[in-house]
């Protein structure tokens, strides 16, 4: 559990991540204000009370829509990670062979993760916290990436590009573990000075290990 828990968690009276009527405009307004506050002050230094003052709502009203600050952070983090997944999917779909599709996918996710680190550092920190504390948004992101890897490996096995002896689930996990230092916000910061060479070399190593 993170050392920042006490500062980062606001108590909430109930347990569902969203609550109250489904007024999407109000929910979006809260998320937009939170995004601005988190980006400017940082997640750990912003409370639900701060957000309420920023928007002009009461704290109790915000709790009608989100059970806690973490729930708001989940919404922001989930949206950013979904953007990365969308771009990665576009990169995969633009590829031809399974080898080409994997290269494109890995490069895309790495490039977008690095861009988030440099262009929106405070939001990157939320993504790192989400990964550290295994928020639902981070776990869903991991599953989606592994699903994309599995799709590519299946294609490669079907067309003879990749070996078929290793169990598929083991292959997918191993590939993801090898990618992690260059796509996971908990590890990426420590490996920035190795890029882009390390990411390219690991890509080559993975693809050679998949050869039949």
PyMOL commands that set and color helices and strands:
alter all, ss='L'
color gray80, all
select helices_A, chain A and resi 5-8+24-41+48-55+59-62+69-93+98-119+121-132+136-158+168-182+185-194+197-210
alter helices_A, ss='H'
color red, helices_A
deselect
rebuild
show_as cartoon
